[in-house]
Amino acid sequence: MVKKKQALGWIEWLIGWMHVTYELLFQRTKTSHLQNPLELPPLNDLTCIVTGTTSGIGKDIARQLAEAGAHVVMAVRNRKTANELIDQWCSSWAGILLNVEVMELDLLSLDSVVGFANTWNARLKPLHVLINNAGIFSIGETQKFSKDGFEEHLQVNHLAPALLSVLLLPSLIKGSTGRIINVNSVMHYVGFVDTEDMNTVSGKRKYSSLLGYTNSKLAQVMFSSVLHKRLPVESGVNVMCVSPGIVHTNVARDLPRIVQAAYHLIPYFVFSPQEGSRSALFAATDPQISEYYESLKIDEWPVCSFISQGCHPTNPSKEAHSVETSFKVWEKTLEMIGLPSDAVERLIEGKEVRCRYGTRKD
């Protein structure tokens, strides 16, 4: 009987950290061909939902999409801050109104995710791009759980975006060339998903915020890969993950002081949020993405499209290529977010899907 794998082997772990270090040291060299900011085509016919847009990469993504003419929906917890940002952007454009709106979304509440998706779908309008950008990395903090009972990194970085992506499929299909873009991380290379303990509560592994973050990012790649397989080409919906590179964002505010100091000592190596936004913007707007996506389907590639910080296709980690584990992550994720196993197929057929969340009364 083959013994079940419990964690990365030390050689796999070492290779993973070597990859992370390499990305840090050479990401500027590998992206020297890119403009900053990335030049975007006119996007007047595009409707985009972007999560986590009040700071960091998400703020730059939303601003640049709006300035290129897209209808941008800022999906945020803090509506006041988002509206203040819109005012600033419009002022910098000499009072020209940008097509931006704010909708409330709290990824630490799956009820909020369902409510958001239902509100948007009720408009019966097409959605062309969903960018799951919001994420957390609370280094050094003790294990915390959402009110839904899930470890916070797992919920914000994986479960909530997965639920949002599936529930918005009817609107994305209406967009005819819909794109689901998950802002991932090079740190998934040191992640490992135990499908029997995704919430890290069994005690088999000692919890750390690094473990919570890296595992959630790997789970996102694995789930995306199965969603990629489940969506027929005819649906017109592309699923991909992107790496923004190693970026100095508000994640740094959660780091220990000594690590924050290191961030400031190596500004040459670490990207600004604007530089980190380029891969997501490329994935959202480049016309050749759909051709690449379809080629992966024809070749039956085991993982979804993964776009590097250099805006070209790259390979996610070896662990992400495990088809067996990816399907287990898929099944476990659907169970955790309260969706039936055939949710995607039913939504593609235009049928109703009931979620366990979103029906509670306050």
Solvent accessible surface area in square Angstrom, and as a share of the most:
residue,aa,sasa,rsa
1,M,244,1.09
2,V,141,0.81
3,K,174,0.74
4,K,77,0.33
5,K,83,0.35
6,Q,83,0.37
7,A,53,0.41
8,L,32,0.16
9,G,34,0.33
10,W,183,0.64
11,I,98,0.50
12,E,54,0.24
13,W,133,0.47
14,L,78,0.39
15,I,104,0.53
16,G,4,0.04
17,W,67,0.24
18,M,118,0.53
19,H,60,0.27
20,V,11,0.07
21,T,66,0.39
22,Y,106,0.40
23,E,12,0.05
24,L,41,0.20
25,L,80,0.40
26,F,92,0.38
27,Q,0,0.00
28,R,59,0.22
29,T,91,0.53
30,K,62,0.26
31,T,6,0.03
32,S,92,0.60
33,H,120,0.53
34,L,31,0.15
35,Q,106,0.47
36,N,72,0.37
37,P,71,0.44
38,L,28,0.14
39,E,131,0.59
40,L,32,0.16
41,P,65,0.41
42,P,117,0.74
43,L,13,0.07
44,N,113,0.58
45,D,131,0.68
46,L,36,0.18
47,T,17,0.10
48,C,0,0.00
49,I,0,0.00
50,V,0,0.00
51,T,2,0.01
52,G,25,0.24
53,T,0,0.00
54,T,39,0.23
55,S,39,0.25
56,G,13,0.13
57,I,18,0.09
58,G,0,0.00
59,K,68,0.29
60,D,17,0.09
61,I,0,0.00
62,A,0,0.00
63,R,54,0.20
64,Q,12,0.05
65,L,0,0.00
66,A,3,0.03
67,E,47,0.21
68,A,22,0.17
69,G,25,0.24
70,A,0,0.00
71,H,39,0.17
72,V,0,0.00
73,V,0,0.00
74,M,0,0.00
75,A,2,0.01
76,V,7,0.04
77,R,162,0.59
78,N,76,0.39
79,R,108,0.39
80,K,145,0.62
81,T,46,0.27
82,A,0,0.00
83,N,68,0.35
84,E,76,0.34
85,L,15,0.08
86,I,23,0.12
87,D,93,0.48
88,Q,111,0.49
89,W,16,0.06
90,C,15,0.09
91,S,81,0.52
92,S,87,0.56
93,W,97,0.34
94,A,98,0.76
95,G,53,0.51
96,I,102,0.52
97,L,156,0.77
98,L,24,0.12
99,N,88,0.45
100,V,22,0.12
101,E,45,0.20
102,V,15,0.09
103,M,17,0.08
104,E,101,0.45
105,L,5,0.02
106,D,42,0.22
107,L,13,0.07
108,L,46,0.23
109,S,9,0.06
110,L,0,0.00
111,D,32,0.16
112,S,30,0.19
113,V,0,0.00
114,V,9,0.05
115,G,33,0.32
116,F,7,0.03
117,A,0,0.00
118,N,84,0.43
119,T,74,0.43
120,W,2,0.01
121,N,31,0.16
122,A,77,0.60
123,R,87,0.32
124,L,132,0.66
125,K,118,0.50
126,P,53,0.33
127,L,0,0.00
128,H,31,0.14
129,V,2,0.01
130,L,0,0.00
131,I,0,0.00
132,N,4,0.02
133,N,20,0.10
134,A,22,0.17
135,G,36,0.34
136,I,48,0.24
137,F,20,0.08
138,S,19,0.12
139,I,46,0.24
140,G,68,0.65
141,E,69,0.31
142,T,111,0.65
143,Q,52,0.23
144,K,95,0.40
145,F,87,0.36
146,S,12,0.08
147,K,147,0.62
148,D,21,0.11
149,G,39,0.37
150,F,22,0.09
151,E,4,0.02
152,E,37,0.17
153,H,7,0.03
154,L,8,0.04
155,Q,0,0.00
156,V,9,0.05
157,N,1,0.01
158,H,2,0.01
159,L,0,0.00
160,A,0,0.00
161,P,6,0.04
162,A,5,0.04
163,L,0,0.00
164,L,0,0.00
165,S,3,0.02
166,V,0,0.00
167,L,16,0.08
168,L,0,0.00
169,L,0,0.00
170,P,37,0.23
171,S,2,0.01
172,L,0,0.00
173,I,50,0.25
174,K,99,0.42
175,G,4,0.04
176,S,76,0.49
177,T,82,0.48
178,G,0,0.00
179,R,20,0.07
180,I,0,0.00
181,I,0,0.00
182,N,8,0.04
183,V,9,0.05
184,N,4,0.02
185,S,11,0.07
186,V,8,0.05
187,M,29,0.13
188,H,0,0.00
189,Y,32,0.12
190,V,15,0.09
191,G,0,0.00
192,F,20,0.08
193,V,9,0.05
194,D,3,0.01
195,T,18,0.10
196,E,124,0.56
197,D,6,0.03
198,M,15,0.06
199,N,25,0.13
200,T,12,0.07
201,V,94,0.54
202,S,65,0.42
203,G,67,0.64
204,K,103,0.44
205,R,37,0.14
206,K,188,0.80
207,Y,39,0.15
208,S,52,0.33
209,S,7,0.04
210,L,68,0.34
211,L,37,0.19
212,G,6,0.06
213,Y,25,0.10
214,T,3,0.02
215,N,20,0.10
216,S,1,0.01
217,K,11,0.05
218,L,0,0.00
219,A,0,0.00
220,Q,9,0.04
221,V,0,0.00
222,M,0,0.00
223,F,7,0.03
224,S,2,0.01
225,S,0,0.00
226,V,0,0.00
227,L,3,0.01
228,H,3,0.01
229,K,73,0.31
230,R,76,0.28
231,L,0,0.00
232,P,51,0.32
233,V,70,0.40
234,E,152,0.68
235,S,9,0.06
236,G,20,0.19
237,V,3,0.02
238,N,8,0.04
239,V,1,0.00
240,M,0,0.00
241,C,0,0.00
242,V,0,0.00
243,S,6,0.04
244,P,11,0.07
245,G,9,0.09
246,I,32,0.16
247,V,17,0.10
248,H,59,0.27
249,T,24,0.14
250,N,62,0.32
251,V,48,0.28
252,A,7,0.06
253,R,164,0.60
254,D,47,0.25
255,L,10,0.05
256,P,57,0.36
257,R,213,0.78
258,I,139,0.70
259,V,52,0.30
260,Q,54,0.24
261,A,49,0.38
262,A,44,0.34
263,Y,46,0.17
264,H,124,0.56
265,L,144,0.72
266,I,59,0.30
267,P,88,0.55
268,Y,137,0.52
269,F,61,0.25
270,V,8,0.05
271,F,1,0.00
272,S,46,0.30
273,P,35,0.22
274,Q,48,0.21
275,E,21,0.09
276,G,1,0.01
277,S,0,0.00
278,R,9,0.03
279,S,1,0.01
280,A,1,0.01
281,L,0,0.00
282,F,44,0.19
283,A,0,0.00
284,A,4,0.03
285,T,22,0.13
286,D,31,0.16
287,P,106,0.67
288,Q,123,0.55
289,I,5,0.03
290,S,28,0.18
291,E,120,0.54
292,Y,60,0.23
293,Y,5,0.02
294,E,73,0.33
295,S,46,0.30
296,L,16,0.08
297,K,36,0.15
298,I,143,0.72
299,D,101,0.53
300,E,146,0.66
301,W,99,0.35
302,P,35,0.22
303,V,0,0.00
304,C,2,0.01
305,S,1,0.01
306,F,4,0.02
307,I,1,0.00
308,S,8,0.05
309,Q,7,0.03
310,G,2,0.02
311,C,13,0.08
312,H,77,0.35
313,P,67,0.42
314,T,53,0.31
315,N,73,0.38
316,P,7,0.04
317,S,6,0.04
318,K,171,0.72
319,E,23,0.10
320,A,0,0.00
321,H,48,0.21
322,S,36,0.23
323,V,65,0.37
324,E,120,0.54
325,T,29,0.17
326,S,3,0.02
327,F,64,0.27
328,K,88,0.37
329,V,0,0.00
330,W,3,0.01
331,E,108,0.48
332,K,62,0.26
333,T,0,0.00
334,L,4,0.02
335,E,104,0.47
336,M,15,0.07
337,I,0,0.00
338,G,9,0.09
339,L,12,0.06
340,P,51,0.32
341,S,89,0.58
342,D,61,0.31
343,A,0,0.00
344,V,1,0.01
345,E,60,0.27
346,R,82,0.30
347,L,18,0.09
348,I,51,0.26
349,E,110,0.50
350,G,70,0.67
351,K,102,0.43
352,E,116,0.52
353,V,22,0.13
354,R,185,0.67
355,C,18,0.11
356,R,131,0.48
357,Y,9,0.03
358,G,33,0.32
359,T,95,0.55
360,R,131,0.48
361,K,188,0.79
362,D,195,1.01
